[in-house]
Amino acid sequence: MKSILAALRFFPLFIWEFLSANLSVALQILFTGTDRLNSRIISYDTETLTERQRLFLAQLITLTPGTVVCGRKEKEQFQIHALSNQSDEELIRNIQIKLERHVREIL
């Protein structure tokens, strides 16, 4: 029951994150020259997550516009392709706060 309530609390937050990421990526593409788009691969540590939590987190990251899990480096690290003007540290912190924390509560 606790995980169902956590999922119900998370759903509107994820929808908001999804919509704001869509807008951010659209604005980047429309108003930043393609030669200035900040596209890169970052590593994200998932060592403390279970396999189910890793799978769910990977799906959430991939569903969020501007990011996609494109591989795994070892079992405990995601390789994430990101299209963002944020620093690597900001991206990692946002994933931890906005996604990973909720994944732990739900699963």
C-alpha positions as CSV (number, residue, x, y, z in Angstrom):
1,M,0.0,0.0,0.0
2,K,2.9,2.4,0.8
3,S,4.4,1.9,-2.6
4,I,1.0,2.6,-4.3
5,L,0.7,5.9,-2.4
6,A,4.3,6.8,-3.3
7,A,3.5,6.1,-7.0
8,L,0.4,8.2,-6.9
9,R,2.4,11.1,-5.4
10,F,5.1,10.7,-7.9
11,F,2.9,10.6,-11.1
12,P,2.0,14.3,-11.1
13,L,5.5,15.3,-10.3
14,F,6.8,13.2,-13.2
15,I,4.2,14.7,-15.6
16,W,5.4,18.2,-14.6
17,E,9.0,17.2,-15.1
18,F,8.2,15.6,-18.5
19,L,6.4,18.7,-19.7
20,S,9.0,21.1,-18.5
21,A,11.8,19.0,-20.1
22,N,9.8,19.0,-23.4
23,L,9.7,22.8,-23.3
24,S,13.3,23.1,-22.4
25,V,14.5,20.9,-25.2
26,A,12.1,22.6,-27.7
27,L,13.5,26.0,-26.8
28,Q,17.1,24.8,-27.0
29,I,16.5,23.4,-30.5
30,L,14.5,26.4,-31.7
31,F,16.7,29.2,-30.3
32,T,20.2,27.7,-30.1
33,G,22.1,27.0,-33.2
34,T,22.6,23.3,-33.8
35,D,26.4,23.9,-33.6
36,R,25.9,25.2,-30.0
37,L,23.7,22.4,-28.6
38,N,25.2,20.9,-25.5
39,S,24.9,17.2,-26.2
40,R,27.1,14.7,-24.3
41,I,27.3,11.4,-22.5
42,I,27.5,11.3,-18.7
43,S,27.9,8.4,-16.3
44,Y,25.4,7.9,-13.5
45,D,26.1,5.6,-10.6
46,T,23.4,3.1,-9.7
47,E,25.4,1.0,-7.3
48,T,23.0,1.3,-4.4
49,L,19.9,0.4,-6.4
50,T,18.3,-3.0,-7.0
51,E,18.0,-4.4,-10.5
52,R,14.3,-3.5,-10.6
53,Q,15.0,0.0,-9.4
54,R,17.7,0.4,-12.1
55,L,15.2,-0.8,-14.8
56,F,12.5,1.6,-13.6
57,L,15.0,4.5,-13.3
58,A,16.3,3.8,-16.8
59,Q,12.8,3.9,-18.2
60,L,12.0,7.2,-16.4
61,I,15.3,8.8,-17.7
62,T,14.6,7.7,-21.2
63,L,11.0,9.0,-21.1
64,T,12.2,12.4,-20.0
65,P,12.9,14.5,-23.1
66,G,16.5,15.4,-23.7
67,T,17.9,12.3,-21.9
68,V,18.2,8.7,-22.8
69,V,20.0,5.8,-21.2
70,C,22.2,4.5,-24.0
71,G,24.2,1.9,-22.2
72,R,25.7,0.6,-19.0
73,K,29.3,0.9,-17.9
74,E,29.7,-2.1,-15.7
75,K,26.6,-3.2,-13.9
76,E,26.4,-0.2,-11.6
77,Q,26.6,2.7,-14.1
78,F,24.3,4.1,-16.7
79,Q,25.7,5.9,-19.7
80,I,23.2,8.7,-20.3
81,H,23.0,10.9,-23.5
82,A,21.9,14.3,-22.4
83,L,20.9,17.4,-24.4
84,S,21.1,20.1,-21.7
85,N,22.7,23.4,-20.8
86,Q,23.1,22.2,-17.2
87,S,26.5,21.0,-15.9
88,D,27.0,17.3,-15.5
89,E,26.8,17.7,-11.7
90,E,23.4,19.5,-12.0
91,L,22.1,16.8,-14.2
92,I,23.2,14.1,-11.8
93,R,21.7,16.0,-8.9
94,N,18.4,16.5,-10.7
95,I,18.1,12.8,-11.5
96,Q,18.9,11.9,-7.8
97,I,16.3,14.4,-6.5
98,K,13.6,14.2,-9.1
99,L,13.7,10.6,-10.1
100,E,15.9,8.2,-8.0
101,R,14.5,9.3,-4.7
102,H,11.0,8.4,-5.9
103,V,12.1,5.1,-7.4
104,R,13.4,4.1,-4.0
105,E,10.0,4.9,-2.4
106,I,8.0,3.1,-5.1
107,L,10.1,-0.1,-5.4
